Amino acid sequence: MNVSVRCIEALVGPAIESMGFRVVRILMLGNRNLTLQIMVEPMLDSLMTVEDCANISRSVSAILDVEDPINGDYTLEISSPGVERPLTKFEDFERFVDYKTEIELFYEFNGKKTCNGTLRGVVKDDVLIETGPENGLVRLPFSNISKAKLASTEVRRESGKGKKTNDKFSNQYK
């Protein structure tokens, strides 16, 4: 594999956008059995269907067949982000204010490499997270965030089954 994720996004991103979707994340997974995973979501507040994924897959596949940026065989996987949506771009942190988040950091902050709380906004190149009474509002440099996602909130029922999710977001992906 001698191609960057950015190169692939530059190739397929415009086609995905022309279909009314945006790229959330692109990953190249595996060594021997390579998988190109492209996560997309609707630009408008609408539902994502299996048919949408199939249409995007056909379009992306045609582009990759012509451009041939990946050496060897690979599996193309198109998916929607779901309720634990990754936050991969600075704009995501602006968009999902007031949602619960789980963040992993490159470098420790207050003695920890994780920061969980409610996303409260962005200031310049920083992300504001309300972590609770012990640390209050925390300001994290976006450049220190290695991984972030919306958090699902578990509800413990008598059976121990079932989950409650970020309600504002979960209805979008049913």
N, C-alpha and C positions, 0 to 999 in steps of 0.2 A: 504494500500500500504506500503510494508516494503522493497522495493527494491530501490537502487539508480540508477540514470541515468548512472553513471559510470559502474555499474554492467551490465546494459542492453547493453551499448556500447561494453563492453568486450565480451559479448555473441554474438552479431550480427555483430559487426564491421568487423571481419575477413571475414565473408560470403559476406558482402556488398562490401568489397575491392576486393574479388576474382571475383566479377561480373564487376569490372572496375569502381566502384564508391567509393566516400568517404563520411563519415558522416560529415555533417555540424553542426547539432544540434539535440539533443534529449530532448523532453519536456514531462513531465507527467502533463496533464491538467485535471481540474475538481475534484470534491470530490465524488459526487454520481455517475455520469456518467463519468468514467475515460477514457481519451483518451491518448494513447501513440503516440506522434507525432515524426516521424523520418524524418529529412530533409537531403536529399542526393544530390550529384552532380557528374557528370562524372569526372573521373580523367584526362582524355584527353579533349582537347578543342573540344568537340562534343556536339550535341544536346541531351537533355533529353526528352524522349518520354513517353506517357502514358503507353505504353507497358513496358518500363523500370521500371516504378513505380509498375506496376502490378507484374512483375517478382520478383522484390525486396520484395514486400509485401508477395508473396507466400513463398519465401525463409525465410524471417524473421519470418513469422507466424509459419512455421514448427519448427524453432529453439525454439521459445518461447513456443510452445505447448509441446515440449519435456522437456525443462528446467524448465518451469512453474515458472518464477521468480515473477510474479505478482499475488497477491491474488485477487480472484474475477474476474468479467467480466470487459472488457475494449474494446475500439475500437482502432484498429491499423490504423494509417494514415501515408502514405508515400508521401512525396512531394519534389519538387525541390525548391530552395531558391528564384528564380525570381530576378528581377532587384534590389530590396532593400534587397539584400543578407545580412544576419547577419554575423558579423565578430566575431567569438566565440573563435578562437584559435590564439595564437601569430603568427603562420605561416600565418594566413589570412592577418595580417597587413603587412607582408613582401610581400605577393603575389599581393596585390591590391594597390601598390604604384601608385600615380597620380590619384586615384579615389576620388571623393567627398564622404565624410563620415559624419555621424551624430553619436555623441558619448554622452552617459549619464555616469556620474561619481558617485561613491559612496560618495566622499567628494568634497567639493567646490574647484575649481581652479580658481584663479583670480576673486573670488566672484560669480562664476557660477558652476552649476552642469551639464552643457551641453557644448559641444565643437563641433562646426561644421566647416568643412574646407576640405582641400585637404590633403590626406595622403601622406606624403613625405618620410616615411621610418621608420626604427626601429634602436635603438642604445641600446645595452645591453638589459635591461628589460623595455625600454621606447618606446613609440610610438610618432613619430614626425608628427604634424599636422600644416599645414599652414592655419591660420585662417583669414588672411587678414591684411590690413595695421595697424589696431589698436593694435594687439598683435603679428603679424608676425608669426614666427615659434615657436610653443608651444611643449614642451616635457612633455608628460603625462606618469606616471608610468602605465604599463599594469595592475598592481594589483588594480588601482583605477578605471578601466573601468568596469562599471556594465553592460552596453549594448552598442553595436555598430552595425552599418549597413552601407551599401553603400547607398548613397542618390540618389533619382531620382530628376532630375531638371525639374521643371514645366515650361511649355511654355504657356503663356497666349495668346490664340488666340481670335479673335473677339467673338467667341461663348463662350469662357471661357472653352472649352473642349480640351482635348488632353494633352499628357505629352511627354516630351522629357526625355530620360533616359541616363544613363552612356552608351554611344554608344558602347564602347569596350566590355562591358559586356552583354548588352541586346540581342545581336544577338545569344548568346550561349543558350538562353532559349526561343526560339520561337517555 
